[in-house]
């Protein structure tokens, strides 16, 4: 870690604590050369491999944008979408891999979206799962009804 003041590459950690929503660590450091203190924020990287093979950093914003289309005209707030993206990221991080396929991100979206809004879930699932026929929709609706009966 380079000191932002004198560019020396030696520093010692003075204090560490969990930051934000528990996915990063805030460290207070002291430069061993100039003695000045500075703060760093460390996060574990999470990358997504797209179908094309391109690898890019995971983005909650991209999850929200994708799900927002499915939620158009539905009573779903921006806060609910942000929380859904947070749950998706938590689920992916819980898998313990630094690189996940975009398909796995889609799968992680389906569960929380089903709980949030069933119509938006059907819209998203129809595109994500490439529904080809009415039977695909009927199967998904029957599955939602079975889940509703079980939870009642």
C-alpha positions as CSV (number, residue, x, y, z in Angstrom):
1,X,0.0,0.0,0.0
2,X,1.6,3.3,-1.1
3,X,1.2,6.4,1.1
4,X,-0.9,9.0,-0.7
5,X,1.4,11.7,0.7
6,X,5.0,10.6,0.2
7,X,4.4,7.4,-2.0
8,X,6.4,5.2,0.4
9,X,5.2,1.6,0.1
10,X,5.4,0.7,3.8
11,X,2.6,1.3,6.1
12,X,1.2,-0.3,9.2
13,X,-2.4,-0.9,10.1
14,X,-3.5,1.1,13.1
15,X,-7.2,0.1,13.1
16,X,-9.5,-2.2,11.2
17,X,-13.3,-2.5,11.2
18,X,-16.1,-3.7,9.0
19,X,-17.6,-1.0,6.8
20,X,-20.8,-0.5,4.9
21,X,-22.9,-3.6,4.7
22,X,-20.2,-6.0,5.9
23,X,-18.7,-6.6,2.5
24,X,-15.7,-4.4,3.0
25,X,-13.1,-3.6,5.6
26,X,-12.0,0.0,6.5
27,X,-8.4,0.2,7.6
28,X,-6.7,3.1,9.2
29,X,-3.0,3.1,8.2
30,X,0.1,5.0,9.2
31,X,3.0,5.6,6.8
32,X,6.3,4.3,8.2
33,X,8.3,7.0,6.4
34,X,6.4,10.3,6.9
35,X,4.2,9.2,9.8
36,X,0.9,10.5,8.3
37,X,-2.3,8.5,8.6
38,X,-4.7,7.6,5.8
39,X,-7.7,5.3,5.4
40,X,-8.2,2.4,2.9
41,X,-11.3,0.5,2.0
42,X,-10.8,-3.1,1.0
43,X,-13.3,-5.2,-0.7
44,X,-13.2,-8.7,-2.1
45,X,-13.5,-8.5,-5.9
46,X,-16.4,-10.2,-7.6
47,X,-16.4,-10.7,-11.3
48,X,-19.0,-11.9,-13.8
49,X,-18.2,-13.9,-16.9
50,X,-20.7,-13.1,-19.6
51,X,-21.8,-15.5,-22.3
52,X,-19.4,-13.9,-24.8
53,X,-16.5,-14.8,-22.4
54,X,-15.9,-11.2,-21.4
55,X,-15.2,-10.8,-17.7
56,X,-16.4,-7.6,-15.9
57,X,-16.8,-6.6,-12.3
58,X,-20.2,-7.4,-10.6
59,X,-22.5,-4.4,-10.6
60,X,-25.6,-4.0,-8.4
61,X,-26.6,-1.2,-10.8
62,X,-26.8,-3.7,-13.7
63,X,-29.0,-6.0,-11.6
64,X,-31.3,-3.1,-10.9
65,X,-31.4,-2.0,-14.5
66,X,-32.3,-5.5,-15.7
67,X,-34.9,-6.1,-13.1
68,X,-36.4,-2.6,-13.4
69,X,-37.5,-3.5,-17.0
70,X,-39.4,-6.5,-15.7
71,X,-41.0,-4.3,-13.0
72,X,-42.2,-1.6,-15.3
73,X,-45.8,-0.6,-14.4
74,X,-45.6,-2.7,-11.2
75,X,-45.8,-1.3,-7.6
76,X,-42.0,-1.8,-6.9
77,X,-40.0,1.0,-5.5
78,X,-36.3,1.9,-6.1
79,X,-35.5,1.0,-2.5
80,X,-37.0,-2.5,-3.1
81,X,-34.9,-2.9,-6.2
82,X,-31.8,-1.8,-4.4
83,X,-32.5,-4.3,-1.6
84,X,-33.1,-7.0,-4.2
85,X,-29.7,-6.3,-5.8
86,X,-28.1,-6.4,-2.3
87,X,-29.7,-9.9,-1.7
88,X,-28.4,-11.1,-5.1
89,X,-24.9,-9.9,-4.3
90,X,-25.0,-11.6,-0.9
91,X,-26.2,-14.9,-2.5
92,X,-23.4,-14.8,-5.1
93,X,-20.7,-13.9,-2.5
94,X,-22.0,-16.8,-0.3
95,X,-21.0,-19.1,-3.0
96,X,-17.4,-18.3,-2.2
97,X,-16.2,-17.8,-5.8
98,X,-14.6,-14.6,-7.1
99,X,-15.7,-15.3,-10.7
100,X,-19.3,-16.4,-11.5
101,X,-21.1,-16.9,-14.8
102,X,-23.8,-14.4,-15.8
103,X,-26.2,-17.4,-15.8
104,X,-25.6,-17.8,-12.0
105,X,-26.4,-14.1,-11.5
106,X,-29.7,-14.6,-13.3
107,X,-30.5,-17.6,-11.1
108,X,-29.7,-15.6,-8.0
109,X,-32.2,-12.9,-9.2
110,X,-35.1,-15.2,-9.7
111,X,-35.7,-16.1,-6.1
112,X,-35.8,-12.6,-4.6
113,X,-37.8,-11.3,-7.6
114,X,-40.4,-14.0,-7.1
115,X,-40.8,-12.9,-3.5
116,X,-41.0,-9.2,-4.5
117,X,-43.5,-9.3,-7.4
118,X,-44.8,-12.4,-9.2
119,X,-45.7,-10.6,-12.4
120,X,-42.2,-9.1,-12.7
121,X,-40.8,-12.6,-11.9
122,X,-42.8,-14.1,-14.8
123,X,-41.6,-11.3,-17.1
124,X,-37.9,-11.7,-16.1
125,X,-38.1,-15.5,-16.2
126,X,-39.7,-15.5,-19.6
127,X,-36.7,-13.6,-21.1
128,X,-34.0,-15.2,-18.9
129,X,-35.3,-18.8,-19.4
130,X,-36.2,-18.2,-23.0
131,X,-39.8,-19.2,-22.8
132,X,-40.8,-20.4,-26.3
133,X,-44.5,-21.3,-25.8
134,X,-47.6,-20.8,-23.7
135,X,-46.8,-24.1,-22.0
136,X,-43.6,-22.5,-20.6
137,X,-45.7,-19.7,-19.1
138,X,-48.3,-22.2,-17.8
139,X,-45.6,-24.3,-16.1
140,X,-44.2,-21.2,-14.4
141,X,-47.6,-20.0,-13.3
142,X,-48.5,-23.5,-11.9
143,X,-45.2,-23.5,-10.0
144,X,-46.0,-20.1,-8.5
145,X,-49.5,-21.3,-7.5
146,X,-48.0,-24.4,-5.9
147,X,-45.5,-22.3,-3.9
148,X,-48.4,-20.0,-2.8
149,X,-50.4,-23.0,-1.5
150,X,-47.4,-24.4,0.4
151,X,-46.7,-21.0,2.1
152,X,-50.3,-20.5,3.1
